[in-house]
Amino acid sequence: MTTQVRKIAFIGAGNMTQSIVGGMVSSGYPSDQIYVSNPSVGKLEKMADSLHVHTSQDNAEVANAADVIVLAVKPQLMADVCKALTEQVENLTDKLIVTIAAGIRIEKYRQYLSPDIRMIRVMPNTPSLVGKGMSGLVADDRVTDADKSFITEAFDGVGATLWVADEDELDILGAVAGSGPAYFFEFMASLQKAAVALGFDSDKARTMVQQTALGAAEMAIASDLELEDLRKQVTSKGGSTAKGIEQYQAFDIDKISDSAVKAAVKRNQEMAELF
């Protein structure tokens, strides 16, 4: 359990909120210190029944009760949600504000809420839904070390956390870790198709590919070797793996990844201008 206990409110009860709250409760965080709001009741009833947290359809009600407010609504809804909070929540600047919405920068939240807020942006990725996430975090200069520690432990419940220096770095992290699962799925799907083309049925090909991906990831986590050295360990000179790697290198896989990440970073920067 986290060494700190604060009343924390999640505004929005989507899949990511459900995962984060589930991770906190599983880690021993007291559920009676967690509040969740959402416009519709279905997700709230599910969370109340399974996690025993406080729920409400009123954002202001949970925000007023909390020391920490996590904004977990879609970016296009954020301006309206924040406007209502400024009108209905007391002592907003005394609360730690956290956002998991993509694209919106801290300076924009200062316009939405107050110039005096203290704020942390968190960018979790979709594997957080299965407890294997990679969350990037960045804080403004008003955030305390205790604030950082509290939020780190909260998001450690759904995977690993990584603090970055500024929001430009968060854009890069989003292009690698945030978009990365899609890159891996694309690669895995291509291997599955290759196996099917050579005679495997789709289910067997998928089993083969996903277990291999899982094993490779676990090996990387367990090893201190550089990823390139791990690749070399399973690539015998003149063997079949070496011949396969030659094909990836011929199409310049490094250049493909570089182009993909740069394109995603550019889009993250463009999205920041939309709100």
C-alpha distance (Angstrom), angle and dihedral (degrees) to the residues before:
residue distance angle dihedral
M1 . . .
T2 3.79 . .
T3 3.80 114.2 .
Q4 3.81 88.0 -128.5
V5 3.78 127.4 59.2
R6 3.79 117.9 -160.6
K7 3.76 131.7 160.9
I8 3.79 104.2 -101.4
A9 3.80 127.1 -169.2
F10 3.79 125.4 -161.3
I11 3.78 115.2 -157.5
G12 3.79 104.1 -155.8
A13 3.82 125.2 31.8
G14 3.80 101.6 -143.8
N15 3.78 126.9 138.4
M16 3.80 94.2 -78.6
T17 3.80 93.0 51.5
Q18 3.80 90.1 48.2
S19 3.81 90.1 51.5
I20 3.81 95.2 46.9
V21 3.79 93.7 46.4
G22 3.80 90.8 44.9
G23 3.80 90.1 51.9
M24 3.79 92.0 49.4
V25 3.79 93.6 49.6
S26 3.81 92.4 45.0
S27 3.80 88.5 53.0
G28 3.79 90.2 55.7
Y29 3.79 101.9 -95.9
P30 3.83 109.3 153.0
S31 3.78 107.9 -104.1
D32 3.80 91.9 -150.6
Q33 3.82 87.8 68.8
I34 3.82 92.7 57.9
Y35 3.81 124.0 86.5
V36 3.80 127.0 -173.6
S37 3.80 130.4 -171.9
N38 3.78 130.3 -169.9
P39 3.82 135.4 160.0
S40 3.81 94.7 -120.8
V41 3.78 125.1 51.5
G42 3.81 102.2 -139.0
K43 3.79 97.6 82.0
L44 3.79 91.4 39.0
E45 3.80 92.4 54.7
K46 3.80 90.2 49.2
M47 3.81 92.2 52.1
A48 3.79 93.8 43.9
D49 3.81 91.2 50.8
S50 3.80 97.8 44.1
L51 3.82 102.7 31.2
H52 3.83 102.7 23.1
V53 3.81 94.2 -133.9
H54 3.79 126.4 149.5
T55 3.80 112.9 -94.5
S56 3.78 136.2 -169.9
Q57 3.78 141.0 164.1
D58 3.80 87.9 -137.6
N59 3.83 114.6 87.1
A60 3.79 92.6 -165.0
E61 3.79 92.4 53.7
V62 3.80 94.3 58.3
A63 3.81 93.5 37.9
N64 3.80 92.6 53.5
A65 3.80 90.2 50.8
A66 3.80 94.8 51.5
D67 3.80 140.2 80.0
V68 3.83 91.3 -158.4
I69 3.81 125.2 40.9
V70 3.80 119.4 -161.3
L71 3.80 113.1 -161.5
A72 3.80 105.6 -149.0
V73 3.79 103.1 163.1
K74 3.80 129.7 114.0
P75 3.81 114.9 -79.7
Q76 3.81 92.6 -117.1
L77 3.82 89.5 58.6
M78 3.79 96.6 45.0
A79 3.81 99.6 90.5
D80 3.80 93.0 54.3
V81 3.81 93.5 43.8
C82 3.80 91.7 50.2
K83 3.80 93.0 46.6
A84 3.79 90.3 55.4
L85 3.80 91.3 48.6
T86 3.79 92.4 53.9
E87 3.79 89.2 53.6
Q88 3.81 98.4 43.2
V89 3.82 109.0 29.1
E90 3.79 122.6 82.8
N91 3.81 121.4 -138.6
L92 3.80 93.1 3.4
T93 3.79 92.2 166.6
D94 3.82 90.4 58.1
K95 3.80 90.8 61.8
L96 3.80 128.0 80.6
I97 3.81 109.2 -116.1
V98 3.80 118.3 -151.2
T99 3.79 126.1 -178.3
I100 3.78 130.8 -166.6
A101 3.81 93.9 179.8
A102 3.80 115.2 120.1
G103 3.77 123.9 -120.6
I104 3.80 104.1 10.8
R105 3.80 113.6 114.1
I106 3.79 126.7 -142.2
E107 3.80 92.8 -110.9
K108 3.80 89.4 59.9
Y109 3.80 90.6 52.6
R110 3.80 87.9 53.5
Q111 3.79 86.6 58.5
Y112 3.81 92.2 44.9
L113 3.83 96.8 45.7
S114 3.80 116.4 9.0
P115 3.81 139.1 -48.4
D116 3.81 87.4 -119.4
I117 3.82 101.4 57.6
R118 3.78 121.4 120.6
M119 3.76 110.0 -137.0
I120 3.80 146.7 -176.8
R121 3.79 123.9 -164.4
V122 3.78 115.6 -152.2
M123 3.78 124.4 -169.3
P124 3.82 108.6 -165.2
N125 3.79 120.3 -179.8
T126 3.78 129.9 -136.5
P127 3.85 97.1 -97.1
S128 3.81 84.1 70.3
L129 3.80 83.5 81.0
V130 3.83 88.3 70.4
G131 3.81 96.8 36.1
K132 3.81 94.7 -99.7
G133 3.78 100.0 99.2
M134 3.78 132.9 142.5
S135 3.80 110.5 -143.9
G136 3.78 122.3 -169.8
L137 3.80 117.4 -155.4
V138 3.80 135.2 -167.6
A139 3.81 128.8 176.6
D140 3.77 136.1 -161.1
D141 3.79 119.9 -121.3
R142 3.82 93.5 -96.7
V143 3.80 93.4 64.1
T144 3.81 115.3 103.5
D145 3.79 128.5 -137.7
A146 3.80 87.9 -111.7
D147 3.82 89.6 55.1
K148 3.80 90.4 51.2
S149 3.78 92.6 48.1
F150 3.80 92.4 50.1
I151 3.81 94.4 51.0
T152 3.81 92.8 42.4
E153 3.79 90.8 56.7
A154 3.79 91.8 45.5
F155 3.80 92.9 54.7
D156 3.81 93.8 39.2
G157 3.80 83.2 72.1
V158 3.82 89.8 73.3
G159 3.81 99.5 39.1
A160 3.79 136.8 -65.1
T161 3.81 129.2 -18.5
L162 3.79 131.2 -147.6
W163 3.80 125.2 -171.9
V164 3.80 115.4 -147.7
A165 3.79 130.5 -161.4
D166 3.80 100.3 -118.5
E167 3.79 145.3 -13.4
D168 3.81 92.7 -85.9
E169 3.79 88.0 61.5
L170 3.80 89.0 47.2
D171 3.82 88.3 57.5
I172 3.81 88.8 54.9
L173 3.78 92.4 46.8
G174 3.79 88.5 50.7
A175 3.79 90.6 52.5
V176 3.81 91.2 52.3
A177 3.81 107.4 29.9
G178 3.79 99.6 21.0
S179 3.79 96.0 46.7
G180 3.79 94.3 25.8
P181 3.81 97.5 89.8
A182 3.82 88.3 60.8
Y183 3.81 90.3 51.0
F184 3.80 90.8 51.7
F185 3.81 92.3 46.1
E186 3.81 89.3 51.1
F187 3.81 90.6 51.9
M188 3.79 92.7 44.5
A189 3.80 91.1 49.8
S190 3.81 90.1 51.8
L191 3.82 91.0 53.3
Q192 3.79 90.1 48.0
K193 3.81 90.5 52.4
A194 3.80 90.7 49.0
A195 3.80 91.2 53.2
V196 3.81 91.7 47.1
A197 3.80 90.5 50.3
L198 3.80 88.3 57.0
G199 3.81 94.1 51.7
F200 3.80 109.7 -81.9
D201 3.78 118.6 127.2
S202 3.80 115.4 -117.0
D203 3.82 97.1 -106.9
K204 3.79 94.5 51.1
A205 3.80 90.9 44.9
R206 3.80 90.9 51.9
T207 3.81 92.8 48.6
M208 3.77 90.2 50.9
V209 3.80 94.1 48.2
Q210 3.79 99.5 43.5
Q211 3.81 94.7 46.7
T212 3.79 89.9 48.8
A213 3.81 90.5 50.6
L214 3.80 91.0 48.9
G215 3.79 92.1 48.9
A216 3.80 93.1 48.2
A217 3.81 91.3 50.3
E218 3.80 92.1 49.0
M219 3.81 90.6 49.1
A220 3.81 90.7 51.3
I221 3.81 91.5 50.0
A222 3.81 92.4 48.2
S223 3.82 95.6 47.1
D224 3.79 131.7 76.9
L225 3.79 90.8 -156.1
E226 3.78 121.7 109.5
L227 3.80 112.8 -99.9
E228 3.80 90.4 -114.7
D229 3.82 89.8 54.6
L230 3.79 91.0 50.1
R231 3.79 88.2 53.6
K232 3.79 90.0 51.7
Q233 3.81 91.0 51.2
V234 3.80 91.3 63.6
T235 3.80 95.1 39.6
S236 3.80 110.9 84.4
K237 3.78 113.4 -162.6
G238 3.79 109.9 -99.1
G239 3.80 93.1 4.9
S240 3.78 132.2 124.0
T241 3.82 93.8 -94.2
A242 3.79 90.0 53.6
K243 3.80 90.0 53.3
G244 3.80 90.4 50.8
I245 3.81 92.5 48.4
E246 3.79 89.5 50.9
Q247 3.80 88.3 62.9
Y248 3.80 93.2 52.6
Q249 3.77 90.4 47.6
A250 3.79 91.7 48.3
F251 3.79 89.2 59.2
D252 3.83 89.4 44.8
I253 3.80 101.7 -119.2
D254 3.81 90.5 -171.7
K255 3.80 90.8 59.1
I256 3.80 91.4 47.4
S257 3.81 91.9 52.6
D258 3.80 92.0 44.6
S259 3.80 91.1 52.3
A260 3.80 92.7 46.1
V261 3.80 94.4 50.9
K262 3.81 93.5 45.3
A263 3.81 90.8 50.0
A264 3.81 90.8 50.9
V265 3.82 92.2 47.5
K266 3.80 90.0 51.4
R267 3.79 90.7 51.2
N268 3.81 91.6 49.2
Q269 3.79 88.8 54.0
E270 3.80 91.1 48.0
M271 3.80 91.3 50.3
A272 3.80 90.3 54.3
E273 3.80 87.6 63.2
L274 3.81 93.0 54.2
F275 3.80 96.0 69.9
